[in-house]
Amino acid sequence: MSSQHYFEAQPLAAHRPGLVRVVLPDVYLELDTDSGVFSPGRLDPGTRLLLEEAPGPPASGDILDLGCGYGPIACVLAARSPGVTVWAVDVNERALGLCARNARKAGLDNIRCVVPDAPEIPRHFAGIWSNPPVRIGKAALHDLLLSWLARLTPGAPGAPGAPGAPGAPGANRSAGPLKVTRGAAPVSERRGDYDCPFLSHPRSSLR
Ligand SMILES: C[S@@+](CC[C@H](N)C(=O)[O-])C[C@H]1O[C@@H](n2cnc3c(N)ncnc32)[C@H](O)[C@@H]1O
């Protein structure tokens, strides 16, 4: 891609259509990509890790893919749980367009692709999945994640005040803003600080 970041609102890079095949044990998707969006040439390894190892979505309710890009996480979550509404949020309009097109192509009518300040976004989410935009910088990333975590359904792990939530007693903030764990094994351990997928969901625990 050009010298621009993948999180520009309107990427200037000339269009270069591509295709990424998402091959998982339970889901197969062919997703359109383009220049000017994150990882247009392959499913990002961090995204793959999240999709392979993080707990699945609930059966219903509103869930968030924060920084959806061309839509691999949103589309897989939507395919895994037709009863949920996936709010696919991004600042990059080219990415949002691709995500919406990919949802349509895959016949997934339970994805809403919107900018972060869209008024229709629900106040609360039953879970949040993200391969977060680490390139925006640690402080900005931390603020971004905390602002969306505040919209988790009260009581969900990771919601403000919940055990292990950022800022809660004993919460580990030294290695990055958040870590996703599954059982006893931190998913993020294999990826390193800030280079980890992020998830907050009632069936996961944050450290
Ligand atoms: C690491 S990429 C992940 C993209 C996609 N989910 C994937 O797994 O391929 C992070 C995404 O976050 C988006 N982003 C950056 N800043 C954001 C913000 N403030 N709010 C929402 N999304 C943002 C970027 O445009 C980018 O698409």
The ligand as a Gaussian input file, in Angstrom:
#p B3LYP/6-31G(d) Opt

LIG

0 1
 C       -5.499000      -4.512000      12.320000
 S       -6.779000      -3.930000      11.270000
 C       -7.927000      -5.307000      11.356000
 C       -8.855000      -5.367000      10.163000
 C       -9.738000      -6.627000      10.090000
 N      -10.555000      -6.764000      11.284000
 C       -8.896000      -7.858000       9.898000
 O       -8.802000      -8.650000      10.851000
 O       -8.322000      -8.030000       8.819000
 C       -7.541000      -2.701000      12.302000
 C       -8.659000      -1.902000      11.655000
 O       -9.061000      -0.889000      12.592000
 C       -9.452000       0.255000      11.866000
 N       -9.406000       1.427000      12.761000
 C       -8.383000       2.284000      13.004000
 N       -8.754000       3.224000      13.878000
 C      -10.040000       2.961000      14.213000
 C      -10.990000       3.596000      15.057000
 N      -10.686000       4.688000      15.767000
 N      -12.211000       3.073000      15.146000
 C      -12.550000       1.960000      14.430000
 N      -11.699000       1.322000      13.601000
 C      -10.463000       1.820000      13.485000
 C       -8.472000       0.302000      10.707000
 O       -8.951000       1.101000       9.654000
 C       -8.329000      -1.191000      10.376000
 O       -9.234000      -1.567000       9.377000

